[in-house]
Amino acid sequence: MPGFFLGEQNRRLLTNEDGSLTERGNLIVQNTPFGRFGQAEELHGAIHYLLAEASRFVTGSVMAVDGGFTVFSGV
């Protein structure tokens, strides 16, 4: 379950043309304990685990990769 990662699909929603955060982007960052959006390579660990033998009996689990947003924001 990835959290907020800045990409082409959401860039205009979360940042202004000058690179500053929009109101929504700022609200997300304020409610994320890491204080920033995730970076794509930060998903690699979860992907490697799910592809490895170590997870061969894992089903129906949710792995949050969201900088603490889910726990901290009350979602």
Distance bins in CASP14 RR format, pairs under 12 A and 6 or more apart:
PFRMAT RR
TARGET T0000
AUTHOR 0000-0000-0000
RMODE 2
METHOD distances of the structure
MODEL  1
1 43 0 0 0 0 0 1 0 0 0 0 0
1 46 0 0 0 0 1 0 0 0 0 0 0
1 50 0 0 0 0 0 1 0 0 0 0 0
1 60 0 0 0 0 0 1 0 0 0 0 0
1 61 0 0 0 0 1 0 0 0 0 0 0
1 62 1 0 1 0 0 0 0 0 0 0 0
1 63 1 0 0 1 0 0 0 0 0 0 0
1 64 1 0 1 0 0 0 0 0 0 0 0
1 65 1 0 0 1 0 0 0 0 0 0 0
1 66 1 0 0 1 0 0 0 0 0 0 0
1 67 0 0 0 0 0 1 0 0 0 0 0
1 68 0 0 0 0 0 1 0 0 0 0 0
1 69 0 0 0 0 0 1 0 0 0 0 0
1 70 1 0 0 1 0 0 0 0 0 0 0
1 71 0 0 0 0 0 1 0 0 0 0 0
1 75 0 0 0 0 0 1 0 0 0 0 0
2 10 0 0 0 0 0 1 0 0 0 0 0
2 37 0 0 0 0 0 1 0 0 0 0 0
2 38 0 0 0 0 1 0 0 0 0 0 0
2 39 0 0 0 0 0 1 0 0 0 0 0
2 40 0 0 0 0 1 0 0 0 0 0 0
2 42 0 0 0 0 1 0 0 0 0 0 0
2 43 1 0 0 1 0 0 0 0 0 0 0
2 44 0 0 0 0 0 1 0 0 0 0 0
2 45 0 0 0 0 0 1 0 0 0 0 0
2 46 0 0 0 0 1 0 0 0 0 0 0
2 47 0 0 0 0 0 1 0 0 0 0 0
2 62 0 0 0 0 0 1 0 0 0 0 0
2 63 0 0 0 0 1 0 0 0 0 0 0
2 64 0 0 0 0 1 0 0 0 0 0 0
2 65 1 0 1 0 0 0 0 0 0 0 0
2 66 1 0 0 1 0 0 0 0 0 0 0
2 67 0 0 0 0 0 1 0 0 0 0 0
2 68 0 0 0 0 0 1 0 0 0 0 0
2 69 0 0 0 0 0 1 0 0 0 0 0
2 70 0 0 0 0 0 1 0 0 0 0 0
3 10 0 0 0 0 0 1 0 0 0 0 0
3 28 0 0 0 0 1 0 0 0 0 0 0
3 29 0 0 0 0 0 1 0 0 0 0 0
3 31 0 0 0 0 0 1 0 0 0 0 0
3 32 0 0 0 0 1 0 0 0 0 0 0
3 34 0 0 0 0 0 1 0 0 0 0 0
3 36 0 0 0 0 0 1 0 0 0 0 0
3 37 0 0 0 0 1 0 0 0 0 0 0
3 38 1 0 0 1 0 0 0 0 0 0 0
3 39 0 0 0 0 0 1 0 0 0 0 0
3 40 0 0 0 0 0 1 0 0 0 0 0
3 42 0 0 0 0 1 0 0 0 0 0 0
3 43 0 0 0 0 1 0 0 0 0 0 0
3 46 0 0 0 0 0 1 0 0 0 0 0
3 62 0 0 0 0 0 1 0 0 0 0 0
3 63 0 0 0 0 0 1 0 0 0 0 0
3 64 1 0 0 1 0 0 0 0 0 0 0
3 65 1 0 0 1 0 0 0 0 0 0 0
3 66 1 1 0 0 0 0 0 0 0 0 0
3 67 1 0 0 1 0 0 0 0 0 0 0
3 68 0 0 0 0 1 0 0 0 0 0 0
3 69 1 0 1 0 0 0 0 0 0 0 0
3 70 1 0 0 1 0 0 0 0 0 0 0
3 71 0 0 0 0 0 1 0 0 0 0 0
3 72 0 0 0 0 0 1 0 0 0 0 0
3 73 0 0 0 0 0 1 0 0 0 0 0
3 75 0 0 0 0 0 1 0 0 0 0 0
4 10 1 0 0 1 0 0 0 0 0 0 0
4 11 0 0 0 0 0 1 0 0 0 0 0
4 13 0 0 0 0 0 1 0 0 0 0 0
4 14 1 0 0 1 0 0 0 0 0 0 0
4 15 0 0 0 0 0 1 0 0 0 0 0
4 21 0 0 0 0 0 1 0 0 0 0 0
4 24 0 0 0 0 1 0 0 0 0 0 0
4 25 1 0 0 1 0 0 0 0 0 0 0
4 26 0 0 0 0 0 1 0 0 0 0 0
4 27 0 0 0 0 0 1 0 0 0 0 0
4 28 1 0 1 0 0 0 0 0 0 0 0
4 29 0 0 0 0 1 0 0 0 0 0 0
4 30 0 0 0 0 0 1 0 0 0 0 0
4 31 0 0 0 0 1 0 0 0 0 0 0
4 32 1 0 0 1 0 0 0 0 0 0 0
4 34 0 0 0 0 0 1 0 0 0 0 0
4 35 0 0 0 0 0 1 0 0 0 0 0
4 36 0 0 0 0 1 0 0 0 0 0 0
4 37 1 0 1 0 0 0 0 0 0 0 0
4 38 1 0 0 1 0 0 0 0 0 0 0
4 39 0 0 0 0 0 1 0 0 0 0 0
4 40 0 0 0 0 0 1 0 0 0 0 0
4 42 0 0 0 0 0 1 0 0 0 0 0
4 64 0 0 0 0 0 1 0 0 0 0 0
4 65 0 0 0 0 0 1 0 0 0 0 0
4 66 1 0 0 1 0 0 0 0 0 0 0
4 67 0 0 0 0 1 0 0 0 0 0 0
4 68 0 0 0 0 0 1 0 0 0 0 0
4 69 1 0 0 1 0 0 0 0 0 0 0
4 70 0 0 0 0 0 1 0 0 0 0 0
4 73 0 0 0 0 0 1 0 0 0 0 0
4 75 0 0 0 0 0 1 0 0 0 0 0
5 11 0 0 0 0 0 1 0 0 0 0 0
5 14 0 0 0 0 1 0 0 0 0 0 0
5 28 0 0 0 0 0 1 0 0 0 0 0
5 32 0 0 0 0 0 1 0 0 0 0 0
5 36 0 0 0 0 0 1 0 0 0 0 0
5 37 1 0 1 0 0 0 0 0 0 0 0
5 38 1 0 1 0 0 0 0 0 0 0 0
5 39 1 0 0 1 0 0 0 0 0 0 0
5 40 1 0 0 1 0 0 0 0 0 0 0
5 41 0 0 0 0 0 1 0 0 0 0 0
5 42 0 0 0 0 1 0 0 0 0 0 0
5 43 1 0 0 1 0 0 0 0 0 0 0
5 65 0 0 0 0 1 0 0 0 0 0 0
5 66 0 0 0 0 1 0 0 0 0 0 0
5 67 0 0 0 0 0 1 0 0 0 0 0
5 69 0 0 0 0 0 1 0 0 0 0 0
6 12 0 0 0 0 0 1 0 0 0 0 0
6 13 0 0 0 0 1 0 0 0 0 0 0
6 14 1 0 0 1 0 0 0 0 0 0 0
6 15 1 0 0 1 0 0 0 0 0 0 0
6 19 0 0 0 0 0 1 0 0 0 0 0
6 21 0 0 0 0 0 1 0 0 0 0 0
6 22 0 0 0 0 0 1 0 0 0 0 0
6 25 0 0 0 0 1 0 0 0 0 0 0
6 28 0 0 0 0 0 1 0 0 0 0 0
6 29 0 0 0 0 0 1 0 0 0 0 0
6 36 0 0 0 0 1 0 0 0 0 0 0
6 37 1 0 1 0 0 0 0 0 0 0 0
6 38 1 0 0 1 0 0 0 0 0 0 0
6 39 0 0 0 0 1 0 0 0 0 0 0
6 40 0 0 0 0 1 0 0 0 0 0 0
6 42 0 0 0 0 0 1 0 0 0 0 0
7 13 0 0 0 0 1 0 0 0 0 0 0
7 14 0 0 0 0 1 0 0 0 0 0 0
7 15 0 0 0 0 1 0 0 0 0 0 0
7 37 0 0 0 0 1 0 0 0 0 0 0
7 38 0 0 0 0 0 1 0 0 0 0 0
7 39 0 0 0 0 0 1 0 0 0 0 0
7 40 0 0 0 0 1 0 0 0 0 0 0
8 14 0 0 0 0 0 1 0 0 0 0 0
8 15 0 0 0 0 0 1 0 0 0 0 0
8 40 0 0 0 0 0 1 0 0 0 0 0
10 22 0 0 0 0 0 1 0 0 0 0 0
10 24 0 0 0 0 1 0 0 0 0 0 0
10 25 0 0 0 0 1 0 0 0 0 0 0
10 28 0 0 0 0 0 1 0 0 0 0 0
10 37 0 0 0 0 1 0 0 0 0 0 0
10 38 0 0 0 0 0 1 0 0 0 0 0
11 17 0 0 0 0 1 0 0 0 0 0 0
11 19 0 0 0 0 1 0 0 0 0 0 0
11 21 0 0 0 0 0 1 0 0 0 0 0
11 22 0 0 0 0 1 0 0 0 0 0 0
11 25 0 0 0 0 0 1 0 0 0 0 0
11 37 0 0 0 0 0 1 0 0 0 0 0
12 19 0 0 0 0 0 1 0 0 0 0 0
12 21 0 0 0 0 0 1 0 0 0 0 0
12 22 0 0 0 0 1 0 0 0 0 0 0
12 24 0 0 0 0 0 1 0 0 0 0 0
12 25 0 0 0 0 0 1 0 0 0 0 0
13 21 0 0 0 0 0 1 0 0 0 0 0
13 22 1 0 0 1 0 0 0 0 0 0 0
13 23 0 0 0 0 0 1 0 0 0 0 0
13 24 1 0 0 1 0 0 0 0 0 0 0
13 25 1 0 0 1 0 0 0 0 0 0 0
13 26 0 0 0 0 0 1 0 0 0 0 0
13 27 0 0 0 0 0 1 0 0 0 0 0
13 28 0 0 0 0 1 0 0 0 0 0 0
13 37 0 0 0 0 0 1 0 0 0 0 0
14 20 0 0 0 0 0 1 0 0 0 0 0
14 21 1 0 0 1 0 0 0 0 0 0 0
14 22 1 0 1 0 0 0 0 0 0 0 0
14 23 0 0 0 0 1 0 0 0 0 0 0
14 24 1 0 0 1 0 0 0 0 0 0 0
14 25 1 0 1 0 0 0 0 0 0 0 0
14 26 0 0 0 0 1 0 0 0 0 0 0
14 27 0 0 0 0 1 0 0 0 0 0 0
14 28 1 0 0 1 0 0 0 0 0 0 0
14 29 0 0 0 0 1 0 0 0 0 0 0
14 32 0 0 0 0 0 1 0 0 0 0 0
14 36 0 0 0 0 0 1 0 0 0 0 0
14 37 1 0 0 1 0 0 0 0 0 0 0
14 38 0 0 0 0 0 1 0 0 0 0 0
15 21 1 0 1 0 0 0 0 0 0 0 0
15 22 1 0 0 1 0 0 0 0 0 0 0
15 23 0 0 0 0 0 1 0 0 0 0 0
15 24 0 0 0 0 1 0 0 0 0 0 0
15 25 1 0 0 1 0 0 0 0 0 0 0
15 26 0 0 0 0 1 0 0 0 0 0 0
15 28 0 0 0 0 0 1 0 0 0 0 0
15 29 0 0 0 0 0 1 0 0 0 0 0
15 37 0 0 0 0 1 0 0 0 0 0 0
16 22 1 0 1 0 0 0 0 0 0 0 0
16 23 0 0 0 0 1 0 0 0 0 0 0
16 24 0 0 0 0 0 1 0 0 0 0 0
16 25 0 0 0 0 1 0 0 0 0 0 0
16 26 0 0 0 0 0 1 0 0 0 0 0
19 25 0 0 0 0 0 1 0 0 0 0 0
19 26 0 0 0 0 0 1 0 0 0 0 0
20 26 0 0 0 0 1 0 0 0 0 0 0
20 29 0 0 0 0 0 1 0 0 0 0 0
21 27 0 0 0 0 1 0 0 0 0 0 0
21 28 0 0 0 0 1 0 0 0 0 0 0
21 29 1 0 0 1 0 0 0 0 0 0 0
21 30 0 0 0 0 1 0 0 0 0 0 0
21 32 0 0 0 0 0 1 0 0 0 0 0
21 35 0 0 0 0 0 1 0 0 0 0 0
21 36 0 0 0 0 0 1 0 0 0 0 0
21 37 0 0 0 0 1 0 0 0 0 0 0
22 28 0 0 0 0 1 0 0 0 0 0 0
22 29 0 0 0 0 0 1 0 0 0 0 0
23 29 0 0 0 0 0 1 0 0 0 0 0
23 30 0 0 0 0 0 1 0 0 0 0 0
24 30 0 0 0 0 0 1 0 0 0 0 0
24 31 0 0 0 0 0 1 0 0 0 0 0
24 37 0 0 0 0 0 1 0 0 0 0 0
25 31 0 0 0 0 1 0 0 0 0 0 0
25 32 0 0 0 0 1 0 0 0 0 0 0
25 35 0 0 0 0 0 1 0 0 0 0 0
25 36 0 0 0 0 0 1 0 0 0 0 0
25 37 0 0 0 0 1 0 0 0 0 0 0
25 69 0 0 0 0 0 1 0 0 0 0 0
26 32 0 0 0 0 0 1 0 0 0 0 0
26 35 0 0 0 0 0 1 0 0 0 0 0
26 36 0 0 0 0 0 1 0 0 0 0 0
26 37 0 0 0 0 0 1 0 0 0 0 0
27 35 0 0 0 0 0 1 0 0 0 0 0
27 69 0 0 0 0 0 1 0 0 0 0 0
27 73 0 0 0 0 1 0 0 0 0 0 0
28 34 0 0 0 0 0 1 0 0 0 0 0
28 35 0 0 0 0 1 0 0 0 0 0 0
28 36 0 0 0 0 1 0 0 0 0 0 0
28 37 1 0 0 1 0 0 0 0 0 0 0
28 38 0 0 0 0 0 1 0 0 0 0 0
28 66 0 0 0 0 0 1 0 0 0 0 0
28 67 0 0 0 0 0 1 0 0 0 0 0
28 68 0 0 0 0 0 1 0 0 0 0 0
28 69 1 0 0 1 0 0 0 0 0 0 0
28 72 0 0 0 0 0 1 0 0 0 0 0
28 73 0 0 0 0 1 0 0 0 0 0 0
28 75 0 0 0 0 0 1 0 0 0 0 0
29 35 1 0 1 0 0 0 0 0 0 0 0
29 36 1 0 0 1 0 0 0 0 0 0 0
29 37 1 0 0 1 0 0 0 0 0 0 0
29 38 0 0 0 0 0 1 0 0 0 0 0
29 67 0 0 0 0 0 1 0 0 0 0 0
29 68 0 0 0 0 0 1 0 0 0 0 0
29 69 0 0 0 0 1 0 0 0 0 0 0
29 72 0 0 0 0 0 1 0 0 0 0 0
29 73 0 0 0 0 0 1 0 0 0 0 0
30 36 0 0 0 0 0 1 0 0 0 0 0
30 69 0 0 0 0 0 1 0 0 0 0 0
30 72 0 0 0 0 1 0 0 0 0 0 0
30 73 0 0 0 0 1 0 0 0 0 0 0
31 37 0 0 0 0 0 1 0 0 0 0 0
31 66 0 0 0 0 0 1 0 0 0 0 0
31 67 0 0 0 0 0 1 0 0 0 0 0
31 68 0 0 0 0 1 0 0 0 0 0 0
31 69 1 0 0 1 0 0 0 0 0 0 0
31 70 0 0 0 0 0 1 0 0 0 0 0
31 71 0 0 0 0 0 1 0 0 0 0 0
31 72 1 0 0 1 0 0 0 0 0 0 0
31 73 1 0 1 0 0 0 0 0 0 0 0
31 74 0 0 0 0 1 0 0 0 0 0 0
31 75 0 0 0 0 1 0 0 0 0 0 0
32 38 0 0 0 0 1 0 0 0 0 0 0
32 64 0 0 0 0 0 1 0 0 0 0 0
32 65 0 0 0 0 0 1 0 0 0 0 0
32 66 1 0 0 1 0 0 0 0 0 0 0
32 67 1 0 1 0 0 0 0 0 0 0 0
32 68 1 0 0 1 0 0 0 0 0 0 0
32 69 1 0 1 0 0 0 0 0 0 0 0
32 70 0 0 0 0 1 0 0 0 0 0 0
32 71 0 0 0 0 0 1 0 0 0 0 0
32 72 1 0 0 1 0 0 0 0 0 0 0
32 73 1 0 0 1 0 0 0 0 0 0 0
32 74 0 0 0 0 0 1 0 0 0 0 0
32 75 0 0 0 0 0 1 0 0 0 0 0
33 64 0 0 0 0 0 1 0 0 0 0 0
33 66 0 0 0 0 1 0 0 0 0 0 0
33 67 1 0 0 1 0 0 0 0 0 0 0
33 68 1 0 1 0 0 0 0 0 0 0 0
33 69 1 0 0 1 0 0 0 0 0 0 0
33 70 0 0 0 0 0 1 0 0 0 0 0
33 71 1 0 0 1 0 0 0 0 0 0 0
33 72 1 0 1 0 0 0 0 0 0 0 0
33 73 0 0 0 0 1 0 0 0 0 0 0
33 74 0 0 0 0 0 1 0 0 0 0 0
34 42 0 0 0 0 1 0 0 0 0 0 0
34 65 0 0 0 0 0 1 0 0 0 0 0
34 66 0 0 0 0 1 0 0 0 0 0 0
34 67 1 0 1 0 0 0 0 0 0 0 0
34 68 1 0 0 1 0 0 0 0 0 0 0
34 69 0 0 0 0 1 0 0 0 0 0 0
34 71 0 0 0 0 0 1 0 0 0 0 0
34 72 0 0 0 0 1 0 0 0 0 0 0
35 66 0 0 0 0 0 1 0 0 0 0 0
35 67 1 0 0 1 0 0 0 0 0 0 0
35 68 0 0 0 0 1 0 0 0 0 0 0
35 69 0 0 0 0 1 0 0 0 0 0 0
35 72 0 0 0 0 1 0 0 0 0 0 0
35 73 0 0 0 0 0 1 0 0 0 0 0
36 42 0 0 0 0 0 1 0 0 0 0 0
36 66 0 0 0 0 0 1 0 0 0 0 0
36 67 0 0 0 0 1 0 0 0 0 0 0
36 68 0 0 0 0 0 1 0 0 0 0 0
36 69 0 0 0 0 0 1 0 0 0 0 0
37 65 0 0 0 0 0 1 0 0 0 0 0
37 66 0 0 0 0 1 0 0 0 0 0 0
37 67 0 0 0 0 1 0 0 0 0 0 0
37 69 0 0 0 0 1 0 0 0 0 0 0
38 44 0 0 0 0 0 1 0 0 0 0 0
38 65 0 0 0 0 1 0 0 0 0 0 0
38 66 1 0 0 1 0 0 0 0 0 0 0
38 67 1 0 0 1 0 0 0 0 0 0 0
38 68 0 0 0 0 0 1 0 0 0 0 0
38 69 0 0 0 0 1 0 0 0 0 0 0
39 65 0 0 0 0 0 1 0 0 0 0 0
39 67 0 0 0 0 0 1 0 0 0 0 0
40 46 0 0 0 0 0 1 0 0 0 0 0
40 47 0 0 0 0 0 1 0 0 0 0 0
40 65 0 0 0 0 0 1 0 0 0 0 0
41 47 0 0 0 0 0 1 0 0 0 0 0
41 48 0 0 0 0 0 1 0 0 0 0 0
41 65 0 0 0 0 0 1 0 0 0 0 0
42 48 0 0 0 0 0 1 0 0 0 0 0
42 64 0 0 0 0 0 1 0 0 0 0 0
42 65 1 0 0 1 0 0 0 0 0 0 0
42 66 0 0 0 0 1 0 0 0 0 0 0
42 67 0 0 0 0 1 0 0 0 0 0 0
42 68 0 0 0 0 0 1 0 0 0 0 0
43 49 0 0 0 0 0 1 0 0 0 0 0
43 50 0 0 0 0 0 1 0 0 0 0 0
43 63 0 0 0 0 1 0 0 0 0 0 0
43 64 0 0 0 0 0 1 0 0 0 0 0
43 65 1 0 1 0 0 0 0 0 0 0 0
43 66 0 0 0 0 0 1 0 0 0 0 0
43 67 0 0 0 0 0 1 0 0 0 0 0
44 50 0 0 0 0 0 1 0 0 0 0 0
44 51 0 0 0 0 0 1 0 0 0 0 0
44 65 0 0 0 0 1 0 0 0 0 0 0
45 51 0 0 0 0 1 0 0 0 0 0 0
45 52 0 0 0 0 1 0 0 0 0 0 0
45 54 0 0 0 0 0 1 0 0 0 0 0
45 55 0 0 0 0 0 1 0 0 0 0 0
45 63 0 0 0 0 1 0 0 0 0 0 0
45 65 0 0 0 0 1 0 0 0 0 0 0
46 52 0 0 0 0 0 1 0 0 0 0 0
46 54 0 0 0 0 0 1 0 0 0 0 0
46 55 0 0 0 0 1 0 0 0 0 0 0
46 58 0 0 0 0 0 1 0 0 0 0 0
46 61 0 0 0 0 0 1 0 0 0 0 0
46 62 0 0 0 0 0 1 0 0 0 0 0
46 63 1 0 1 0 0 0 0 0 0 0 0
46 64 0 0 0 0 1 0 0 0 0 0 0
46 65 1 0 1 0 0 0 0 0 0 0 0
46 66 0 0 0 0 0 1 0 0 0 0 0
47 55 0 0 0 0 0 1 0 0 0 0 0
47 63 0 0 0 0 1 0 0 0 0 0 0
47 65 0 0 0 0 1 0 0 0 0 0 0
48 54 0 0 0 0 1 0 0 0 0 0 0
48 55 0 0 0 0 1 0 0 0 0 0 0
48 63 0 0 0 0 0 1 0 0 0 0 0
48 65 0 0 0 0 0 1 0 0 0 0 0
49 55 1 0 1 0 0 0 0 0 0 0 0
49 56 0 0 0 0 0 1 0 0 0 0 0
49 58 0 0 0 0 1 0 0 0 0 0 0
49 61 0 0 0 0 0 1 0 0 0 0 0
49 63 1 0 0 1 0 0 0 0 0 0 0
49 65 0 0 0 0 0 1 0 0 0 0 0
50 56 0 0 0 0 1 0 0 0 0 0 0
50 58 1 0 0 1 0 0 0 0 0 0 0
50 59 0 0 0 0 0 1 0 0 0 0 0
50 60 0 0 0 0 0 1 0 0 0 0 0
50 61 0 0 0 0 1 0 0 0 0 0 0
50 62 0 0 0 0 0 1 0 0 0 0 0
50 63 1 0 0 1 0 0 0 0 0 0 0
50 65 0 0 0 0 0 1 0 0 0 0 0
51 58 0 0 0 0 0 1 0 0 0 0 0
52 58 0 0 0 0 0 1 0 0 0 0 0
55 61 0 0 0 0 1 0 0 0 0 0 0
55 63 0 0 0 0 1 0 0 0 0 0 0
62 70 0 0 0 0 1 0 0 0 0 0 0
63 70 0 0 0 0 0 1 0 0 0 0 0
64 70 1 0 1 0 0 0 0 0 0 0 0
64 71 1 0 0 1 0 0 0 0 0 0 0
64 72 0 0 0 0 0 1 0 0 0 0 0
64 73 0 0 0 0 0 1 0 0 0 0 0
64 75 0 0 0 0 1 0 0 0 0 0 0
66 72 0 0 0 0 1 0 0 0 0 0 0
66 73 0 0 0 0 1 0 0 0 0 0 0
66 74 0 0 0 0 0 1 0 0 0 0 0
66 75 0 0 0 0 1 0 0 0 0 0 0
67 73 0 0 0 0 0 1 0 0 0 0 0
68 74 0 0 0 0 0 1 0 0 0 0 0
68 75 0 0 0 0 0 1 0 0 0 0 0
69 75 1 0 0 1 0 0 0 0 0 0 0
END
